[in-house]
Amino acid sequence: MKRYDPIHPYGEKQAQFDKRYLEMARIWAQNSYCKRRQVGALIVKERMIISDGFNGTPAGFENVCEDENYKTKPYVLHAEANAITKVAKSNNSSEGATLYITTSPCMECAKLIIQSGIRRVVFCDAYHTVDGTDLLHKAGIEVEYLEL
């Protein structure tokens, strides 16, 4: 009898579900008002989506992510930061969860991922630096690139 693995709860079908969750994150990214890059994130725990997020401005701010020079405004939140803060406001815990994100995390978001207890990160597009994924590896978090 196989032992239940909370990080890979779908067993042999894990890759199939990873792809589906990433596709859902990609659809969720379309909610972003950002023009340069739209990023979506889902946090999944025990086969249930417990949080979602997309990149954008904080609540109460105008939904404009770039300035007149097409540069991202410094207060724009990344999709994973939005998903993590959203789950923090809920009755759920991200301890042991998987984060599905369309773009690999930056250094700042990697720190949030580590502190939130997320144990696995699956992404389909690379961020312009690998600092974030390097830090996740150093923290013992499983990081997986999946081509869509």
C-alpha positions as a LaTeX table, in Angstrom:
\begin{tabular}{lrrr}
\hline
Residue & $x$ (\AA) & $y$ (\AA) & $z$ (\AA) \\
\hline
Met1 & 0.00 & 0.00 & 0.00 \\
Lys2 & 1.35 & 3.41 & $-0.99$ \\
Arg3 & 1.80 & 6.00 & 1.70 \\
Tyr4 & $-0.03$ & 9.32 & 1.24 \\
Asp5 & 2.32 & 12.15 & 0.27 \\
Pro6 & 0.79 & 15.56 & 1.11 \\
Ile7 & 3.23 & 17.38 & $-1.19$ \\
His8 & 2.29 & 15.11 & $-4.15$ \\
Pro9 & $-1.31$ & 14.11 & $-3.26$ \\
Tyr10 & $-2.25$ & 12.99 & $-6.79$ \\
Gly11 & 0.32 & 10.19 & $-6.94$ \\
Glu12 & 0.88 & 8.97 & $-10.51$ \\
Lys13 & $-1.36$ & 11.74 & $-11.84$ \\
Gln14 & 0.59 & 14.56 & $-10.13$ \\
Ala15 & 2.12 & 15.88 & $-13.37$ \\
Gln16 & $-1.31$ & 15.95 & $-15.00$ \\
Phe17 & $-2.78$ & 17.96 & $-12.10$ \\
Asp18 & 0.28 & 20.24 & $-11.97$ \\
Lys19 & $-0.33$ & 21.14 & $-15.61$ \\
Arg20 & $-4.02$ & 21.83 & $-14.98$ \\
Tyr21 & $-3.34$ & 24.04 & $-11.97$ \\
Leu22 & $-0.72$ & 25.98 & $-13.95$ \\
Glu23 & $-3.20$ & 26.43 & $-16.78$ \\
Met24 & $-5.69$ & 27.78 & $-14.23$ \\
Ala25 & $-3.03$ & 30.17 & $-12.88$ \\
Arg26 & $-2.41$ & 31.37 & $-16.43$ \\
Ile27 & $-6.13$ & 32.08 & $-16.86$ \\
Trp28 & $-6.19$ & 33.84 & $-13.47$ \\
Ala29 & $-3.30$ & 36.06 & $-14.63$ \\
Gln30 & $-5.67$ & 37.59 & $-17.17$ \\
Asn31 & $-7.34$ & 39.45 & $-14.27$ \\
Ser32 & $-4.21$ & 41.60 & $-13.91$ \\
Tyr33 & $-4.31$ & 45.17 & $-15.18$ \\
Cys34 & $-0.54$ & 45.11 & $-15.74$ \\
Lys35 & 0.49 & 45.58 & $-19.35$ \\
Arg36 & 4.15 & 44.45 & $-19.30$ \\
Arg37 & 3.51 & 41.07 & $-17.74$ \\
Gln38 & 0.44 & 39.38 & $-16.31$ \\
Val39 & 1.18 & 36.77 & $-13.65$ \\
Gly40 & $-1.21$ & 34.42 & $-11.87$ \\
Ala41 & $-0.81$ & 32.25 & $-8.76$ \\
Leu42 & $-2.76$ & 29.51 & $-6.99$ \\
Ile43 & $-2.00$ & 27.99 & $-3.61$ \\
Val44 & $-3.18$ & 24.38 & $-3.38$ \\
Lys45 & $-3.28$ & 22.30 & $-0.22$ \\
Glu46 & $-4.74$ & 18.82 & 0.21 \\
Arg47 & $-6.24$ & 18.90 & $-3.29$ \\
Met48 & $-8.00$ & 22.19 & $-2.67$ \\
Ile49 & $-7.28$ & 25.70 & $-3.95$ \\
Ile50 & $-6.97$ & 27.77 & $-0.77$ \\
Ser51 & $-5.86$ & 31.06 & $-2.32$ \\
Asp52 & $-5.26$ & 32.83 & $-5.59$ \\
Gly53 & $-3.60$ & 36.01 & $-6.75$ \\
Phe54 & $-2.44$ & 38.03 & $-9.70$ \\
Asn55 & $-0.01$ & 40.92 & $-9.97$ \\
Gly56 & $-1.43$ & 44.38 & $-9.42$ \\
Thr57 & $-1.67$ & 47.42 & $-7.21$ \\
Pro58 & $-2.72$ & 47.27 & $-3.54$ \\
Ala59 & $-6.42$ & 47.50 & $-2.66$ \\
Gly60 & $-7.70$ & 51.04 & $-2.99$ \\
Phe61 & $-5.08$ & 52.12 & $-5.55$ \\
Glu62 & $-5.78$ & 52.86 & $-9.20$ \\
Asn63 & $-5.48$ & 49.77 & $-11.40$ \\
Val64 & $-2.47$ & 51.09 & $-13.31$ \\
Cys65 & 0.72 & 49.07 & $-12.90$ \\
Glu66 & 3.13 & 51.00 & $-15.13$ \\
Asp67 & 4.17 & 54.64 & $-15.14$ \\
Glu68 & 4.31 & 56.90 & $-18.21$ \\
Asn69 & 7.70 & 55.37 & $-19.12$ \\
Tyr70 & 6.18 & 51.88 & $-19.09$ \\
Lys71 & 8.13 & 50.99 & $-15.94$ \\
Thr72 & 6.38 & 48.96 & $-13.25$ \\
Lys73 & 5.39 & 51.12 & $-10.29$ \\
Pro74 & 7.33 & 50.19 & $-7.13$ \\
Tyr75 & 4.22 & 49.41 & $-5.10$ \\
Val76 & 2.82 & 46.78 & $-7.49$ \\
Leu77 & 2.41 & 43.44 & $-5.72$ \\
His78 & 3.51 & 40.21 & $-7.35$ \\
Ala79 & 0.93 & 37.46 & $-7.85$ \\
Glu80 & 2.43 & 35.14 & $-5.22$ \\
Ala81 & 2.58 & 37.96 & $-2.66$ \\
Asn82 & $-1.11$ & 38.64 & $-3.27$ \\
Ala83 & $-1.97$ & 34.95 & $-2.90$ \\
Ile84 & 0.09 & 34.59 & 0.29 \\
Thr85 & $-1.37$ & 37.71 & 1.93 \\
Lys86 & $-4.86$ & 36.62 & 0.90 \\
Val87 & $-4.45$ & 33.22 & 2.58 \\
Ala88 & $-3.00$ & 35.00 & 5.64 \\
Lys89 & $-6.27$ & 36.94 & 5.98 \\
Ser90 & $-8.32$ & 33.73 & 5.78 \\
Asn91 & $-8.78$ & 30.82 & 8.16 \\
Asn92 & $-6.52$ & 28.66 & 5.98 \\
Ser93 & $-2.84$ & 27.87 & 6.43 \\
Ser94 & $-0.36$ & 27.57 & 3.57 \\
Glu95 & 1.83 & 25.24 & 5.65 \\
Gly96 & 2.77 & 22.31 & 3.39 \\
Ala97 & 0.99 & 23.72 & 0.33 \\
Thr98 & 2.04 & 23.95 & $-3.32$ \\
Leu99 & 2.25 & 27.30 & $-5.09$ \\
Tyr100 & 1.46 & 27.29 & $-8.81$ \\
Ile101 & 2.79 & 30.47 & $-10.40$ \\
Thr102 & 3.06 & 31.42 & $-14.05$ \\
Thr103 & 6.45 & 33.14 & $-13.55$ \\
Ser104 & 9.20 & 31.92 & $-11.23$ \\
Pro105 & 9.47 & 33.98 & $-8.02$ \\
Cys106 & 11.80 & 36.90 & $-7.41$ \\
Met107 & 13.99 & 37.07 & $-4.30$ \\
Glu108 & 11.44 & 39.03 & $-2.24$ \\
Cys109 & 8.60 & 36.63 & $-3.06$ \\
Ala110 & 10.86 & 33.64 & $-2.40$ \\
Lys111 & 11.34 & 34.92 & 1.15 \\
Leu112 & 7.55 & 35.16 & 1.57 \\
Ile113 & 7.14 & 31.63 & 0.20 \\
Ile114 & 9.66 & 30.26 & 2.68 \\
Gln115 & 8.06 & 32.06 & 5.64 \\
Ser116 & 4.55 & 30.99 & 4.62 \\
Gly117 & 5.39 & 27.29 & 4.89 \\
Ile118 & 4.81 & 26.49 & 1.23 \\
Arg119 & 6.80 & 23.31 & 0.43 \\
Arg120 & 6.58 & 23.16 & $-3.35$ \\
Val121 & 6.59 & 25.70 & $-6.20$ \\
Val122 & 5.62 & 24.87 & $-9.78$ \\
Phe123 & 6.07 & 27.48 & $-12.55$ \\
Cys124 & 6.00 & 27.68 & $-16.36$ \\
Asp125 & 7.88 & 30.91 & $-17.25$ \\
Ala126 & 11.26 & 32.09 & $-15.98$ \\
Tyr127 & 11.74 & 35.42 & $-14.21$ \\
His128 & 14.70 & 37.50 & $-15.44$ \\
Thr129 & 16.85 & 36.34 & $-12.49$ \\
Val130 & 17.23 & 32.99 & $-10.74$ \\
Asp131 & 17.88 & 34.47 & $-7.28$ \\
Gly132 & 14.42 & 33.52 & $-6.05$ \\
Thr133 & 14.52 & 29.91 & $-7.18$ \\
Asp134 & 18.08 & 29.56 & $-5.88$ \\
Leu135 & 16.91 & 30.71 & $-2.44$ \\
Leu136 & 13.97 & 28.28 & $-2.51$ \\
His137 & 16.33 & 25.40 & $-3.33$ \\
Lys138 & 18.60 & 26.48 & $-0.46$ \\
Ala139 & 15.58 & 26.40 & 1.88 \\
Gly140 & 14.73 & 22.85 & 0.82 \\
Ile141 & 11.59 & 23.81 & $-1.09$ \\
Glu142 & 10.83 & 21.68 & $-4.11$ \\
Val143 & 10.90 & 23.83 & $-7.26$ \\
Glu144 & 9.67 & 22.50 & $-10.56$ \\
Tyr145 & 9.61 & 24.05 & $-14.02$ \\
Leu146 & 6.79 & 22.75 & $-16.18$ \\
Glu147 & 6.50 & 23.67 & $-19.83$ \\
Leu148 & 2.97 & 24.47 & $-20.95$ \\
\hline
\end{tabular}
